[in-house]
Amino acid sequence: MKDGRLDPESDVALLRRFEPVMRFTKGERFYPLDVEPYVRACGLWVHRAGGQEEAVVPRGKLTLENLGRQPEDGPGAVHYLRFTEPRDIRELYSRGSGSSLKRGRRVIEDLRSARKNFRVGRGRLARVGYVSRFADALYSVALLARGRVPGESAYAASVAYGRITSERDHYNYHGRVLRQDGWLVLQYWLFYPFNDWRSGFFGANDHEADWEKVMVFLSQSEGGEVRPEWTAYAAHEYTGDNLRRRWDDPELEKVGEHPVVHVAAGSHASFYSPGEYLTELELNFPAPIARTADRMRRFWRRTLRQYAGEAAAPDRDGAPGSFVIPFVDYARGDGLSVGPGGDREWDPPRLIGDPVPDWVSGYRGLWGLYTRDPFKGEDAPAGPMYDRGGGPDRAWYDPVGWAGLDKVPAPTEELGVVLGRRAEVAARRARLRAEIEEKGRELRGLGVEVAALQGRSDVGGAYEVRKSRLGALAVEVNRVREREAADATVLETLDVYAGRLRAGEREPARAHISRAHTPASDVELHTSRVAEVWAAVSVSLALICLVAIIVFEREHLMVALVASIAVFAFVEAGFKGRLTRLVSSVNVGLAVVAALILAYEFFWQMVILGVLTLGLYVLWDNLRELRR
């Protein structure tokens, strides 16, 4: 750093000083690499609004220099890179004895061998209920009907990746250093050539290219010394407070000054602790159904206090009225480790400096295949600076807000912010007290006028005008006094907080976390095999049971449906150890239904009885008062 300004050499030094240690899961096939050889291996294509696709730059002719200098296309056009071609997939399975064919078949064998090293976790569907299982089944069927990346593309991508790394292994990140709101932000942008979460690890999607990010937030003293304060790891679509951990959080594992990242297999989502994470893909109901479902959920949980102690899902701040499809992120950390002290070291970082290079700022297209997936899950991502729609990405232009730190001052500035805020509140309180004094004099004067005019018949409307003004002014003065009292409380708490800061005290390291994304517990991981089998077949059995009822028990449809639902519910509760709670909930539900039936059948009788009871109570209460 020169004269308080950042320069490339100090940027690289800072990035290297705090660069992360990435711990992968056994079976992972794609690792972070420099984008340059990837781009050289791709072709640039455009998909136009009418459905026409055209190669803009053929494979082998594309470079980072000309990637960001492509001419604008018409409205609705989508530019995208194509890492694999259909002929690459055909080549893997074609007959012949050429070196490329042998290499392709060897890659397939290597992939299969790697998958044997990967052990599938237990209990994915057993961890969720029937609604999520039905959603999972519908999602699987939808994959057959929508554009998606073929499973063989992972093999072809592995061949292309093998060509890039044939001379030597590449382990790169793209680093960026910037200042924002008093923070010095280190951004580690990690590029993977392929996301094989679905085909390799039973996840939600596959897509070419994958951009992930790890950030470290530093504070800087007046002498120029920097100190790490926070980290934030990207995990799917999560943002805000729950993403970040303070540097002294025991969950944040470190190797010296290097934060440890546990990378999920295939999806490359980042986690703080090793383990298996239940990740839930949200699908929202239509608005009327969503509102009804949300009201019923609140009535069941809050009014009737059923399952009130359970944490709401999903971990994200999802909208009410949504249901989720479960997938598992395997971030075990038992595979290759890249970074300081790991199995492999990072290559020198590719710095994203100022001015921002054209391949970052000029190219707004996708970094892999455009599949026209309506759920967007199988379309390739955009680059660090943009989202899939070509708009600016918040993690790029507002990393402090992306991590929820926009409301947290840097430690070196925190006391000054507190004292400045205290001065503002004190000045506002002084203005309020002066306003109270002024309006109080006016209020007392109006009170005297109203008292003098009361009962006079010769003053016209003057009495009513002043009385109305007196009432409004009294309400206004009361509001100002409430605000002044609230400011007094704020001043007191700011004084206490400033004293704690002077004494070196800090808030608990996890005070900002409302819902941490935690790995599955030992109980969840040791779900019985019978329960797993039941979770896997329950949806199919339910559908078969429904068809059987419609075909054979149509005359007793409602009775058969209720009986089958009861059987499925009791079996599920038995596997999850919730029979007692289920019986209690059934009793509560039956009581509610019985109350509704009684209210419907005997409505007027209940109204008459209620009015009669109320009248008798009022009569008794009034007579009791007379006897005193």
C-alpha angles and dihedrals in degrees: 000000000000122000090342092305127114119246130184095256094052090043091057091044091053092046092051092046094058102023112145129251108231116207114193134196125252109267096037111138105178125063135181113284142166113281094223099079089041092055091047088055093051137077123221116235137179128212111202128206094259092057095260116142124199136176108241096181118013122230112279094029099072121100136171088252096059097032094081095041101066118132120255116262132210126289114292094021117139121202117205142166121240113211097174130034129207089249089059089059093045090050091058092060102031123107122253143092104246121133092248091053092049090049091049093051090046090054090052091051091047090051092050090048091050091050089054088059089055116085116206114232120241130243106023095146092029089066094063138050135255096274092058091045091054089048090051091052092049090048091052091050090047090058088067093055103043135063110274142157111271115240089239089064089077089060092048091046090051089054091051091045088051090055091053093050097035095107095041139339116271122211111171141154129194111233132205130180123196143155123236132165094342094313128114104218125203112197120195109193111195120199122200120186093220142016108212098171095131102039095038106032108018092256134143104273152001124216140159115258126010128207117199131170143208121191134195120196117209133191120213128210125218088260091059097253114142128212128189113242109163143011130202125194125196115240116175110292098338120128139167135031097347091060098062135070128196116243092248094048108124089221090064107087116204139187101209103305093341118102115224118232122197106210121211114235113257097350094059092213111159127236137178098223130041118250146079116305125202104224117192125206110211123224116180128221120232110278099259092048090045093054093047093047091048093051091049091049092051092047092050097045104032106027099034093028094224114160087349092147095058119102113248118246142260110048089225120077092260125181118260116258096042132123127206140225113217125229131164127235109205106209098159097144091218096122136065117340119211122193140039110351092006134114091269132027125225118259114235107293123255102236120221097205138169119309091044110237119252094245087064103037101028103047113071097167132100122284094224144009119342105218098174088235108178089214091048090222095115098041115100116254127252122245128277095279101048144040125233091274093056094254124128116281115232094220087063104042098029110024092155091056091042089060094042093248095120088095094045119079119216112264092247089057101033099093091047091050091050093049092045091051090048090054090051093050092045091051091048091049090052090053090048092051090051089049091050091052092049096045090042091059090049091047093052091046092052089047090056092048093049091049091050094048096044113114095012115128097192101062098080115206096339092100095052093046093052093043091053091047090048092055094047092047092050090055091047093050091049091053092050090050090051091052091048091050091049090051090051089056091047091051091052093050092046090054091051091046092049089051091053091050091050088052091053095249121147137192116265110283093242100038092110095055113098097173120007120205101235131182121254115282124242089256092056093045092052096054109154118259090238091056090049092051090049092051090050096050102031096090093049091046090050091053092046090048091051092052091047092051092049092048102040107019104037091131091058096035100141095043092049092047093050091047093049092047089051092051093049092046094050093047091050093047090049093055091048095045093244103119094118092051091045091054090049092049092048090053091050092047093049090049090053092048091047091050091051092049092049091047090052097045098042102028100134093039089054091048092051092046091048094050091046091050091048091050093050091049092051090048092050093047093050093047090049089055091053092055092058 
